[in-house]
Amino acid sequence: MKKVLYFFVSLTFVLFFFKTEAQKVQDNSDESDFILKKDKPSFTIKFPGKYKLEESSEEKGLKTEMFRSEIGNEVYMFKYTEHKNPAVSSDNKVYMDASLESFVTGIKGTLIKKTDFKYNKTNGLEAFLSLDNKNMNVFYRVLIIKKVQYQLIVITKAEEKNTVINNFFKSFICPVKK
């Protein structure tokens, strides 16, 4: 009887231990769920929380996917569009300006500031907008690498980029191929 009791106690301990360890592994792996990685087009970006595919379409030679993560009252979005044809201008400035203008019009925002930035040796466009009727702000980046347009968007009450927003922007990794 003691051997049977010892066996059950041991078995319970072992099962509890493995369940606890499995749970720890599961909890640790949840963080990797925040990383979006694609091979075609090739990129990686890390969201500050769980994200979901919000939009996916393919029409008229354009393939688009948009991913979204909500953390409290902040929204983090990443969108890419694969184009069949190259961008309008050799440095993509015209195309990025048009993209920003379309975005500002689409969200009914007010453009506060627009600056250029470099990603490796590729030119990008960054903007700060306000959504007056919603008392929110938007940090926006657009970048075109080869035939793929990437947009990183953060909607927040913050008036300046904080660590989380900076980390989101910096987490975008894409092999630059010309």
BATOR-673048 format. One record per residue (C-alpha): residue in three letters; x negated, y, z. Coordinates in steps of 0.02 Angstrom, whole numbers, plus 50000, padded with zeros to 5 digits. Layout:
(node ALA; (X; Y; Z));
...
! end
This chain:
(node MET; (50000; 50000; 50000));
(node LYS; (49858; 50120; 50042));
(node LYS; (49777; 50083; 49874));
(node VAL; (49940; 50123; 49782));
(node LEU; (49962; 50285; 49883));
(node TYR; (49781; 50332; 49852));
(node PHE; (49805; 50298; 49666));
(node PHE; (49959; 50411; 49656));
(node VAL; (49877; 50550; 49756));
(node SER; (49723; 50538; 49645));
(node LEU; (49828; 50534; 49488));
(node THR; (49928; 50686; 49546));
(node PHE; (49766; 50781; 49583));
(node VAL; (49691; 50735; 49414));
(node LEU; (49850; 50784; 49321));
(node PHE; (49862; 50948; 49418));
(node PHE; (49679; 50984; 49384));
(node PHE; (49693; 50951; 49197));
(node LYS; (49856; 51048; 49186));
(node THR; (49773; 51195; 49273));
(node GLU; (49620; 51185; 49161));
(node ALA; (49729; 51171; 49005));
(node GLN; (49827; 51323; 49062));
(node LYS; (49666; 51420; 49088));
(node VAL; (49608; 51376; 48913));
(node GLN; (49778; 51425; 48844));
(node ASP; (49774; 51591; 48935));
(node ASN; (49598; 51628; 48873));
(node SER; (49644; 51586; 48694));
(node ASP; (49791; 51706; 48696));
(node GLU; (49667; 51848; 48674));
(node SER; (49615; 51776; 48506));
(node ASP; (49796; 51793; 48452));
(node PHE; (49764; 51980; 48445));
(node ILE; (49639; 51956; 48303));
(node LEU; (49706; 51959; 48126));
(node LYS; (49588; 51880; 48002));
(node LYS; (49617; 51852; 47816));
(node ASP; (49505; 51776; 47684));
(node LYS; (49592; 51853; 47533));
(node PRO; (49575; 51998; 47544));
(node SER; (49435; 51975; 47668));
(node PHE; (49455; 52075; 47829));
(node THR; (49470; 52062; 48017));
(node ILE; (49555; 52179; 48140));
(node LYS; (49592; 52164; 48325));
(node PHE; (49755; 52228; 48394));
(node PRO; (49766; 52284; 48576));
(node GLY; (49909; 52161; 48604));
(node LYS; (50012; 52029; 48517));
(node TYR; (50058; 52075; 48340));
(node LYS; (50182; 52012; 48212));
(node LEU; (50202; 52018; 48025));
(node GLU; (50329; 52157; 47999));
(node GLU; (50335; 52166; 47809));
(node SER; (50273; 52060; 47665));
(node SER; (50312; 52090; 47482));
(node GLU; (50244; 52063; 47309));
(node GLU; (50314; 52162; 47165));
(node LYS; (50254; 52257; 47012));
(node GLY; (50075; 52199; 47036));
(node LEU; (50067; 52254; 47218));
(node LYS; (50051; 52134; 47363));
(node THR; (50083; 52216; 47532));
(node GLU; (50081; 52154; 47711));
(node MET; (50109; 52258; 47867));
(node PHE; (50074; 52200; 48044));
(node ARG; (50135; 52284; 48202));
(node SER; (50095; 52279; 48387));
(node GLU; (50186; 52375; 48524));
(node ILE; (50100; 52412; 48688));
(node GLY; (50211; 52512; 48804));
(node ASN; (50267; 52664; 48705));
(node GLU; (50124; 52651; 48579));
(node VAL; (50136; 52566; 48409));
(node TYR; (49985; 52498; 48316));
(node MET; (50007; 52455; 48133));
(node PHE; (49894; 52385; 48000));
(node LYS; (49946; 52379; 47819));
(node TYR; (49856; 52323; 47664));
(node THR; (49906; 52330; 47482));
(node GLU; (49818; 52234; 47344));
(node HIS; (49828; 52325; 47178));
(node LYS; (49803; 52245; 47007));
(node ASN; (49718; 52400; 46939));
(node PRO; (49578; 52503; 47016));
(node ALA; (49618; 52664; 47108));
(node VAL; (49650; 52828; 47016));
(node SER; (49479; 52909; 47043));
(node SER; (49304; 52839; 47059));
(node ASP; (49287; 52896; 47241));
(node ASN; (49471; 52856; 47278));
(node LYS; (49497; 53031; 47350));
(node VAL; (49647; 53069; 47239));
(node TYR; (49728; 52904; 47282));
(node MET; (49697; 52921; 47470));
(node ASP; (49765; 53100; 47469));
(node ALA; (49921; 53038; 47380));
(node SER; (49937; 52896; 47506));
(node LEU; (49926; 53018; 47652));
(node GLU; (50051; 53137; 47572));
(node SER; (50173; 52995; 47541));
(node PHE; (50151; 52935; 47721));
(node VAL; (50181; 53109; 47794));
(node THR; (50337; 53130; 47687));
(node GLY; (50399; 52954; 47729));
(node ILE; (50390; 52978; 47917));
(node LYS; (50447; 53161; 47908));
(node GLY; (50291; 53215; 48000));
(node THR; (50184; 53371; 48006));
(node LEU; (50002; 53357; 47954));
(node ILE; (49894; 53437; 48089));
(node LYS; (49719; 53387; 48036));
(node LYS; (49639; 53291; 47892));
(node THR; (49457; 53235; 47887));
(node ASP; (49347; 53120; 47785));
(node PHE; (49256; 52974; 47865));
(node LYS; (49135; 52841; 47806));
(node TYR; (49156; 52655; 47825));
(node ASN; (48986; 52583; 47782));
(node LYS; (48957; 52680; 47620));
(node THR; (49141; 52690; 47572));
(node ASN; (49239; 52853; 47590));
(node GLY; (49396; 52852; 47694));
(node LEU; (49526; 52979; 47747));
(node GLU; (49585; 53008; 47925));
(node ALA; (49731; 53116; 47982));
(node PHE; (49820; 53173; 48138));
(node LEU; (50006; 53207; 48125));
(node SER; (50148; 53255; 48238));
(node LEU; (50324; 53187; 48239));
(node ASP; (50407; 53343; 48307));
(node ASN; (50582; 53273; 48328));
(node LYS; (50516; 53122; 48425));
(node ASN; (50380; 53208; 48530));
(node MET; (50253; 53082; 48463));
(node ASN; (50089; 53092; 48369));
(node VAL; (50012; 52983; 48234));
(node PHE; (49831; 52939; 48202));
(node TYR; (49813; 52878; 48023));
(node ARG; (49671; 52806; 47922));
(node VAL; (49669; 52752; 47741));
(node LEU; (49526; 52667; 47653));
(node ILE; (49512; 52586; 47482));
(node ILE; (49388; 52447; 47453));
(node LYS; (49385; 52378; 47278));
(node LYS; (49569; 52358; 47234));
(node VAL; (49636; 52346; 47412));
(node GLN; (49708; 52492; 47509));
(node TYR; (49698; 52477; 47699));
(node GLN; (49799; 52586; 47817));
(node LEU; (49777; 52591; 48006));
(node ILE; (49914; 52684; 48100));
(node VAL; (49939; 52722; 48284));
(node ILE; (50098; 52807; 48347));
(node THR; (50075; 52877; 48522));
(node LYS; (50111; 53020; 48641));
(node ALA; (49923; 53048; 48656));
(node GLU; (49854; 53205; 48576));
(node GLU; (49677; 53137; 48564));
(node LYS; (49610; 52964; 48525));
(node ASN; (49584; 52862; 48682));
(node THR; (49476; 52707; 48704));
(node VAL; (49613; 52587; 48647));
(node ILE; (49645; 52686; 48487));
(node ASN; (49459; 52702; 48450));
(node ASN; (49434; 52515; 48480));
(node PHE; (49578; 52475; 48362));
(node PHE; (49501; 52582; 48224));
(node LYS; (49325; 52515; 48255));
(node SER; (49384; 52333; 48257));
(node PHE; (49425; 52339; 48070));
(node ILE; (49292; 52240; 47977));
(node CYS; (49291; 52217; 47790));
(node PRO; (49149; 52164; 47677));
(node VAL; (49120; 52314; 47565));
(node LYS; (49105; 52258; 47384));
(node LYS; (49098; 52383; 47244));
! end
